[in-house]
Amino acid sequence: MSLATKLDPEFAAILSNFPPGGLFTDSPDVSVRRHVYEQMIVPAVQAGQGVLPPDTEYEIQDHFIPVEKGVEVRARCIVPVRLTGEDALPLLFWIHGGGWSFGDLNWDDYKLRRAAVYLRLVIVNCEYRLAPEYPFPIPMNDCFAALKYVATNTTVFSSSINLSKGFLIGGMSAGANIVAVITHLARNDDVLRGTPLTGQILVTPPVVHPDYVPARYNDSLRSMETNKNAPIFSRSEFDIFWGFYKAPSTDPRACPLLFPSHMRLPPTYIQVCGLDILRDEGVLYEKVLKRSGVRTRLDMYPGVSHGFDVVAPHTTQGQKFAQDFFGGLEWLLEETRCSARRPSTDSAQSQSEKPVGVKPLTLRSERR
């Protein structure tokens, strides 16, 4: 059966209006992809996110977070206006997608504003230096350093934050890849020892390279081949992005499925698309985490491909995808409230897996 016959009818109708070759036309030029992001993806995402909460219900401030000496990354903090008698709020640290090579705060900005107000949590939406100019492990190191800075300087971002109410981390696509890595590294990190992550949300995550799949998982990973010509994000697109990132396919810091242990990870919510080349990775990862004692939830969306929510947010599947995202966050917050901390059972993490630490530096901020 061809991919075309498996497409969700509403999604197929939208794809029929696409130019031949899709969004990126398989161009290896990163500037083409960044142009498409700025001119097509951001406007499409913002148009499809629905009505924003009133400006009076939240505050936004952009910050510049030090990630190494002389280097800062931009982060946007979204803080709901506290309700009368409301307790301190949990935190979500968010990492955008874009094949490690494009994207910024604007990709998920509208969605995160809604989440902050409706779910009552503070959100820090973080950028990172992009490949190919800044290849692996720089994007991941930037995000991990920024996360640790936020955890140890919460009052700089908002006096409303209380990490004991929930300390979540989440991301989409390449951002989800970085999140899955960070949750492993954070388990034994000295900075985060007193404020452990309490949940992660992984939206269409890549977790292993197709050229280095452990033999025991071969039969579980078929979608990279069966969906290789999927719309929006094909196997050839994946290869281009991986070429930008320049990560070793054997390194768990790029392929988190390869970490020797997945114990003591926080509760995990995963979203997977049925026609995504990454579908089986998300499904397998959820099973592997569950076997390691991690509480998990997974939602699947048949007939749609990676990134479909950008171009088809108003379809039945697109609306469910958005609703489930909010539901997944609610579940993670409930897990924080109701679940006891797991005992520490893993051996200490090797120094080679830890990104370089950062010293607290002066934080620059600007209002938006």
C-alpha positions in Angstrom: 0.0 0.0 0.0 1.4 3.4 -1.0 1.8 6.3 1.4 -0.8 8.3 -0.5 -3.5 5.7 0.2 -2.7 5.9 4.0 -2.9 9.7 4.2 -5.6 11.2 6.4 -8.1 12.7 3.9 -8.1 16.2 5.5 -4.3 16.2 5.5 -4.1 14.9 1.9 -6.3 17.8 0.8 -3.9 20.3 2.3 -0.9 18.6 0.8 -2.4 18.8 -2.7 -1.7 22.6 -2.5 2.0 22.1 -1.8 4.6 22.9 -4.4 6.4 19.9 -5.9 9.2 18.9 -3.6 7.5 20.0 -0.4 8.6 22.8 1.9 12.4 22.5 1.5 12.8 20.8 -1.9 15.5 18.6 -0.4 17.9 21.6 -0.6 21.2 21.0 1.4 21.5 24.8 1.8 20.7 25.7 5.4 19.9 29.3 4.4 17.0 28.0 2.3 15.5 26.2 5.3 15.9 29.2 7.5 14.1 31.3 4.9 11.2 28.8 4.6 11.0 28.8 8.4 10.8 32.6 8.6 8.5 33.2 5.6 6.2 30.1 5.8 6.4 28.1 9.0 6.2 30.9 11.6 3.2 32.6 9.9 1.5 29.2 9.5 2.0 28.3 13.1 0.8 31.6 14.4 -2.2 31.6 12.2 -3.2 28.1 13.3 -2.8 28.5 17.1 -6.2 30.0 17.8 -7.1 33.0 20.0 -4.4 34.0 22.5 -5.3 34.7 26.1 -5.8 38.4 26.8 -2.5 40.3 27.4 -3.7 41.1 30.9 -3.5 37.4 31.8 0.2 36.9 31.3 3.6 38.7 31.2 6.4 38.1 28.8 10.1 38.9 29.2 13.0 37.9 27.1 16.3 37.1 28.8 19.8 36.3 27.7 21.2 33.3 29.6 24.9 32.6 30.0 25.8 29.1 28.7 29.6 29.4 28.7 32.0 32.3 29.2 31.1 35.0 26.7 28.2 33.2 25.2 24.5 33.8 25.9 21.3 32.3 24.4 17.9 34.0 24.3 15.0 32.7 26.3 11.5 33.9 26.7 9.7 33.6 30.0 5.9 33.5 30.0 4.4 34.1 33.4 0.6 33.9 34.1 -0.7 36.7 36.2 -1.2 35.1 39.7 -4.8 34.6 40.7 -6.1 35.7 44.1 -4.9 33.2 46.6 -3.1 31.1 44.0 0.0 29.2 45.2 3.4 29.4 43.5 3.5 27.8 40.0 5.4 24.9 38.4 7.9 25.4 35.5 8.2 24.1 32.0 11.5 24.5 30.2 10.9 24.2 26.4 13.3 23.5 23.5 12.2 24.2 19.9 12.7 22.0 17.0 14.1 22.6 13.5 16.6 19.9 12.7 19.1 21.4 15.1 19.7 24.0 12.3 16.8 26.5 12.3 14.0 27.7 14.5 13.7 30.1 17.4 11.4 31.3 20.2 8.6 32.1 17.7 8.0 28.5 16.6 6.0 27.5 19.7 5.4 30.9 21.2 1.6 31.1 20.8 1.1 27.5 21.9 3.2 28.1 25.0 1.4 31.3 25.9 -1.9 29.4 25.9 -0.4 26.6 28.0 1.0 29.0 30.6 -2.3 30.7 31.2 -4.6 27.7 30.9 -2.5 25.2 32.8 -1.1 27.7 35.3 2.6 27.2 34.9 5.6 29.4 34.1 7.3 28.6 30.8 10.9 29.3 29.8 11.2 28.9 26.0 14.9 28.6 25.2 16.9 29.0 22.0 20.3 27.5 21.3 23.2 28.0 18.9 22.3 26.3 15.6 24.1 23.8 13.4 25.9 23.7 11.0 27.8 26.7 12.3 27.6 25.2 15.8 27.5 21.4 15.4 27.0 18.7 18.0 27.3 18.9 21.0 26.9 22.7 21.2 23.1 22.8 20.8 22.6 20.2 23.5 25.2 21.8 25.8 23.6 25.2 25.4 20.2 23.8 26.5 21.6 21.8 29.4 23.6 24.8 30.7 20.5 27.1 30.3 18.3 24.6 32.1 20.7 24.5 35.1 20.9 28.3 35.1 17.2 28.6 35.3 17.0 25.9 38.0 19.4 27.8 40.2 18.2 31.3 39.4 14.4 31.0 39.4 13.7 34.4 41.0 15.5 36.1 38.1 12.7 34.8 35.8 9.8 35.0 38.2 9.0 35.0 41.9 6.0 32.8 41.0 8.2 29.7 40.3 8.3 26.8 42.8 10.1 23.8 41.3 8.6 21.5 44.0 5.3 22.1 42.3 6.7 20.7 39.0 9.9 21.0 37.0 9.0 19.9 33.5 11.1 19.8 30.3 9.8 19.4 26.8 10.5 19.8 23.1 9.5 19.1 19.6 11.5 17.0 17.0 15.2 18.0 17.4 14.2 19.8 20.6 12.7 16.5 21.8 15.9 14.8 21.0 17.8 17.2 23.2 15.2 16.9 25.9 15.6 13.1 25.9 19.3 13.4 26.3 19.2 16.1 29.0 16.8 14.0 31.2 19.5 11.3 31.2 22.4 13.6 32.0 20.3 15.4 34.7 19.9 12.3 36.8 23.3 12.6 38.5 24.1 16.2 37.8 25.3 18.0 40.9 23.5 21.3 40.1 20.2 19.6 39.6 20.5 17.1 42.4 18.3 19.2 44.7 15.7 20.1 42.0 15.2 17.0 39.9 13.1 17.1 36.7 9.6 15.8 37.4 8.4 15.2 33.8 9.3 15.3 30.1 7.2 15.8 27.0 8.6 14.5 23.7 6.8 15.6 20.5 7.9 13.4 17.6 11.3 12.6 19.0 14.3 11.2 17.1 16.2 8.9 19.5 18.5 6.7 17.5 20.3 6.9 14.1 19.0 4.4 11.5 22.6 3.4 10.7 23.4 2.4 14.2 20.4 0.5 15.6 21.2 -2.2 18.3 20.4 -5.6 16.8 17.8 -6.3 19.4 15.7 -3.4 18.1 15.9 -4.1 14.4 12.5 -5.6 14.1 10.9 -2.7 16.0 12.2 0.1 13.7 10.6 -0.1 10.3 9.2 3.4 9.7 12.4 5.0 8.6 12.1 2.7 5.5 8.4 2.3 5.1 7.8 6.1 5.5 11.0 7.2 3.8 9.1 9.3 1.2 6.7 10.8 3.7 5.6 14.4 3.1 7.2 17.3 4.9 10.0 15.2 6.5 11.4 12.3 4.5 14.5 10.1 5.0 16.5 12.3 2.7 15.5 15.3 4.8 16.6 13.5 7.9 20.0 12.8 6.4 20.5 16.5 5.5 19.7 17.6 9.0 21.9 15.0 10.5 24.7 16.2 8.2 24.2 19.7 9.6 24.4 18.4 13.2 27.5 16.3 12.7 26.8 14.0 15.6 28.3 10.6 16.0 25.6 8.0 15.5 27.1 5.9 18.4 27.0 8.7 21.0 24.0 8.6 23.5 24.2 12.4 23.7 22.8 12.4 20.2 20.9 9.1 20.2 19.4 8.7 23.7 18.1 5.2 23.1 21.7 4.1 23.4 22.1 5.2 27.0 23.0 2.1 29.0 20.3 2.8 31.6 16.9 4.6 31.4 16.1 4.1 35.0 15.1 7.1 37.2 13.9 9.2 34.3 10.9 11.3 35.1 7.3 10.5 33.9 7.3 10.8 30.1 4.6 11.8 27.6 5.2 11.2 23.9 3.4 12.2 20.7 4.0 10.1 17.5 2.7 10.5 14.0 1.6 7.4 12.1 3.4 8.3 8.8 6.5 9.8 10.4 9.8 8.3 9.6 10.4 8.7 13.4 7.2 6.9 14.4 8.8 3.6 15.5 11.5 5.3 17.4 8.9 7.1 19.6 6.9 3.9 20.1 10.0 1.8 21.0 11.4 4.5 23.3 8.1 4.6 25.2 8.3 0.8 25.7 12.0 0.9 26.7 11.3 3.6 29.3 8.3 1.7 30.6 10.4 -1.5 31.0 12.8 0.6 33.0 10.2 1.6 35.5 9.3 5.0 34.0 5.7 6.1 34.0 4.7 6.8 30.4 1.9 7.8 28.1 1.9 7.8 24.3 -0.6 9.2 21.7 -0.5 8.2 18.0 -2.0 10.1 15.1 -2.6 7.9 12.1 -2.5 9.1 8.5 -0.3 12.2 9.2 3.4 12.9 9.0 6.1 14.7 11.0 5.3 18.4 11.3 1.7 18.0 10.0 0.4 20.3 12.8 2.2 23.2 11.2 0.2 23.0 8.0 -2.9 21.3 9.2 -3.7 22.6 12.7 -7.5 22.9 12.0 -8.0 19.4 10.8 -9.5 16.8 13.1 -6.1 15.3 13.8 -4.5 18.7 14.2 -7.0 19.7 16.8 -6.6 16.4 18.7 -2.8 16.8 18.5 -3.0 20.2 20.2 -5.6 19.0 22.8 -3.5 16.0 23.6 -0.4 18.2 24.1 -2.2 20.2 26.8 -3.6 16.9 28.2 0.0 15.5 28.4 1.2 18.5 30.3 -1.7 18.2 32.7 -0.9 14.5 33.2 2.7 15.3 34.0 1.7 18.0 36.5 -0.7 15.5 38.1 2.2 13.0 38.3 4.3 15.5 40.1 1.5 16.1 42.7 0.7 12.5 43.2 3.8 10.4 42.6 6.5 9.8 45.2 10.1 10.3 44.2 11.8 7.3 42.9 14.8 6.0 44.9 18.2 6.5 43.3 19.4 3.2 41.9 21.7 4.0 39.0 25.4 4.1 39.3 27.0 7.5 39.0 27.2 9.0 35.5 30.5 9.2 33.9 32.2 12.6 33.5 32.4 12.0 29.7 28.6 12.2 29.5 28.4 15.6 31.2 28.5 18.8 29.2 30.9 21.5 30.4 29.5 23.3 33.4 28.9 27.1 33.5 29.6 29.6 36.2 26.8 32.0 37.1 27.2 35.2 35.0 25.2 38.4 34.8 21.9 37.8 33.1 20.7 40.4 30.5 17.0 40.9 30.1 14.7 42.8 27.8 11.0 43.4 27.9 8.7 42.4 25.0 
